Amino acid sequence: MITRSSNNYGPYQFPEKFLPLMITNAMDDKPLPVYGDGRQQRDWLHVQDNCRGVLAVLERGKVGEVYNIGGTDVLENLEVICRLLKLMGKPESLIRYVADRPGHDRRYALDGSKMERDLGWRPLIPLDEGLKQTVAWYRENGDWVGAIRRGDYRTYYAKYYENRDSTLQTVLSGRNESLTLSSAEENEMGA
């Protein structure tokens, strides 16, 4: 089974992603960078709905099938930003248009009708409600956001994921050293 999902949003996303960046910048009254004209369309899906969709596929999906876990809220990025700013009581003057990325998709949306028809799944969290929950989460978790913005996660990532082979070798060599008996220990054990 294969799943493909619409753009997810919700808590615990790193601030370089679209919605967390917009929320955290707005919280700090910093400019909100909008690619091009901001009219790129995205299908938004709350992360909890996405998780429920994946679970539905695992529990009721058919082997070999592909399932699109789509949302029902296809909006232009600029519209989403304006909704966020209104929700947060921030001015639209925070919006800053920046050069678009080469090859940036103009529209990204999935048809999730197969999920509803075959598995009885559909998203439950409307975008406006999900945005309220997400903004509230970021406001309540300023320490987490601050640590991410300072780059604490980069240190963690570098430690555990970059140069993974050498890190694994270091861990394994440390384990081997602890498992190797000294001559005195071998004699003591009668080895």
N, C-alpha and C positions, 0 to 999 in steps of 0.2 A: 504494500500500500504506500502511496505517495501522497503527501499533503503539500499544498501551496497556500500561503496565507496572504491576506490583504495587509496593508501597512498597520502594524501593531502600535498601540500607545498604551500608556499606563505607568505605574510606578516602577522604579528601579532601572529605568533606561539611562544610559550614559548621556550627558548633556550635549554631546556632539550630534545626536539624532535630532531630527526636525522639531518635534513637539517639546521635548525636554529643553532644547536650546532656546526655543521661543519663550517657554515658561520661566526658565531660570534667568534669562536676560531681562525679561519684563519685571521679574521680582526685584532685580537690581537696577531697574531703570536704564538698562543698557540698550543700544540699538539692536533691532531684530533684523538680521540679514535675510533678505528675500531674493532668491535666484530669479534673474530675468524679470518678467512682468508679474510673477507670482500666480500665473494662471494654470500651472500644472495641476492636473486633477489626480487625486488620490482617493482610494477607497479605505476608509478608516475602520479599524476593528480593535475593540478593547482587548487587552492581553488575556483577561479572564475568559472572554468569549472564545478567543483563539485556543486557549487550553481546553475548554469544554469541547471545541471542535475536534481537536486532536484526540481527546478521550473518546468521543463518539466514533471516530474512525477506527481506533484501536478495538473498541468493544463491538461495533456493528458493521465495520467496513468489510469489503471483500478483497481478498488477496489479489494483487495485480491491478487494482483500480487506482485511479488518480482522483483526489478530492480537493476541490478549491474551497478553502475556508474564507469565504468572502463576507465583507461587511455590507451594510445597506446605505452607507453614508459616503457617497462620492462627491467630494467638494474640491474647489480650487484651494491651493495652499493659502492664498491671500484671504479667502473667506474664513478659513480656519483660524488664521492669525487674528483677524478682526474679531471673531467670536471670543478668542482667548483674551484679547485686550479688554473687551467689554466686560467679560467675566471677572477680570482682575482689577477693573477700575483704572486701567492705564490708557494713555492717549495713543492714537494711531500715529502720532508724530514720531514714535519710536521705530517705525518701519523704515528700513534702509534697503533700497534696491541695489543688488550687486550683480556682477556679470554672471550669467548662467554657466553651468558646467557644460562642456562639450558632450553632445549625445544624451543630454538629460531627457528622460522620458516625459512626454507631454501628458500622458494619461497612464495610470496604472490602476487597474480595477479587475476584479475577478467575479465571475458568475458563480455564486454559491448555491444555485437552485438544486443541483444534484445532492448536496448535503441535506437540504430540507426534504427533498423528495425521497431519497433513499435511506437516510439515517435519522430523519426527524429532528435535525439540528438547525437552529437559526440563531443569529446573535440576539442577545437579550438586553444589552446595555446601549441605550441610545447615545449618540455622540455627545450631545450637550450634557447629559448626566455623567458620562465617562470623563469628559473634560473637567467638570466640577470636582470629581473624585481625584483626578490626576493632579490638578492644581493644588488641592488641599493636601495631598500626599507630599508634594514637593515643598510646600510651605511648612509642613510639620516635620520635615526631615532635612532641615538646613545643614546639620552636621554632616550627613551623608553626602549631600550635594557639594558642600565645601571641600570635603576630602577628595571627591572625584575631580572637582575643578582644579584643586591644587596638584592633582596628578598622582595621588597615593595609589590609585589603581594601576598606574603605569609601572610603578615599582613592583607591585604584586605580579602583574602580567610578565614583566621582564624576568622576575625570579622564577616563575613557574612555567612559562610558556616559550620565551625566547631561548634559543640555544638549548632546547629541551633535551637533545641527545647528550650534551656535556653535563647538564644538570642530572640526568638520569644516571650517567656514568659515575658522577660524584657520589650520588646517593648509594648506588650499588657498591662502589669501592668502599665507602664507609661501612656498609653492611658487612661486606666481606671481611674487612678488618676486624669487626666486632665478632665475627664468627670464627676467625682464625685463632687457634689456641697457641699460646706461647709454649716454648720447650718445657718450662717449669710446669705449666698446666697439663701438658700432655703426660709428663712423668707422673704427676699427681693422680691423673685419671687412669694411669696404667696403659696409655696408648702406645 
